[in-house]
Amino acid sequence: MTVAGGGLALSAALHAAALAGHIPELLQPFVGEQSFVPMAGLFAVWIPAVLIAQRLEGPGRMNFSWKRLLSGCPAWMRYAAFGLFVYAFVNFFIAIGMAPGSEHGTVRIFSGHWMLFYGMAFCIFYSAWRRPRLLARFRCPAGHDVAPGDSYCPRCGLPISAADNSTA
């Protein structure tokens, strides 16, 4: 969660600098050919974020739900995550229309997406941290893994009672 928060702060600083049209000397090591640092950080946070998201969503889930995944986050954080998604999409098309090959435009595109991915990873980690029960394994009477809140086992169809999952 700390790496995701730091990556979000770094990408927001780079993005603000690109919007201002001047990238300060302090942020120069993360621009151009050295931009692999924020990109490598994305892999460092997204591999565990995806694994946690799969655990939060339950086994064999075909109906993915951001609402369920971010249920441990406060409302303002969920709205901010949605806002980052919309902003990254709009920013991409605005920056594409800028002067081709512009360093500020390139930094703007990449940092806008970095903010989205670091922000979403942070929200996933925060949700799992605030509601650890979401990570618990639940089972049906036949022993199949089920997601929290399921009324019936998606594999065998047996009804699931609260008592079945009280010791999981």
N, C-alpha and C positions, 0 to 999 in steps of 0.2 A: 504494500500500500504506500510505503514511503517512496519507493522508486517511481511509482505511478504519479504520486503527487509532485515529486521533483521534476519528472518529465513534463507534466502539465504546466508547471510554473516556467520551465525553460522554454517550452514551445510557445506559451503565451507571450513571454518576453520577446522571443524572436518574431512572433507575429506582429506584436505592437511596433517593433522596430521597422519591420518591412512596411507596415501601413504608414509609418511616419516618414519613410523614405531614407532613413539613415540607420545603418546597423553599427552600433558602437563597437569599439575595439574589444570590449569584454565578451561580446557575443560572436566575434569573428571566427573563433575556433570551431563553431558549430555550423558554419555556412560553407557552401561550395563543396569541394571534395572531402572535407572533414565532416560532412553532415551524416556520416555513418554512425556517429555517436548516438544521436536521438533515434535513428532507425534501429540500431542494435538494442537500445533500451525498450523499444516497442516489443521486440521478440522476448525480452526478459520479463516483461509484464503480461504479454498476451498469452503466452503458453500457460502460465498458471491461471490466468483469468478464464481462459476457455475451459480448463479442467474443472475449476470451481463452478463455472456456469453449467457445465454438464452435470455436475453433482447436484447443484441447486434445482435444475430442471427435472431431474429424475431419469430413470432408465427408459430408453426407447421413446422419448418424447418427440412427437412429430409436430406438435403445436407449440412452438417456442413463444414465450411471453416475456417481454421486457418488464411488464408490470410485476409479474411474479418474481423475476430475477432481481429487480431492484426494490423489492418490498421491504428490505431492511433500511433503505435510505429515507431521510426525511423528504417531505413533498418538494421543498425548494431544490433539493439536489436532483430529484427526478426531472423537474422542470428545466433545470440547468443542463442536464444531460440531453434532453430533447432539444433545447435551444442550441447546444453545440452541434447536434446532428444537422439541424436546419442551417445553421451558420456555415458549417463546413461545405455543405452542398451549394449554397448561394455564393460563398467566397470562391469556390472552385471556378464557377462560370464567370464571375466578375474578373478574377485574376487571369483566366485564359484569354479574355478580351483585351488585356493590357498589352503593352509592347512585347512582341515575341523575343525571347532570349533575355529579357530583363532579369537581373539577379534578384531584385526586390519582388518581382512577380513570382519567380520560382520559389523563393523563401516563403512568400505569402501562401502559395498553394500547399507546399509541404507542411509548413507549421500549422496551417488550418486543420489539416488532416491529423497531424500529430496531436493537436489539442483534443480532437474528438476521440482518438483511440486511447490516449493516456487518461482522459477524463472518464471514459466508459469503464476502463480497467479499474480506475480508482473507485468508481461507484460499485462495481461488482465486489471488489475486496471489502469495501465499507459495509455493504449489505450482508455479506457473509460474516463479518466481524460483529455487527450489531445483532444479527439473528442467527446464532450458531445452530439453532434447531433446524434451520433450512438445510444444513449439511448432513443431518442425521439420516441414517438408512432406515427406511420403513419397509415392512414386509407384509404380504397378504398371509392368510392362514396357511396357504400352500408353500410359503417360503419365498415367493417371488418378490423382487424389489419393486416398490411402488413409490410414487412421489407423495410428498406431504399434501394433504387435502383431497387425495383421490378417494372416491367412495367405493370404487370397484377396481379390482386388479386388471390392468390392461392386457395381461397375458392369459389369465385363466378365467377372468370374469367373476371371481368370488367377491362377495361384499366384504368391505374392510370396516371394522369397528375401531373405535378409539382404543379399546383394550388391546387390540392386536399390535398397536404401535406405541404403547405406553412404555415399554422396556427397550425399544430400539435405540 
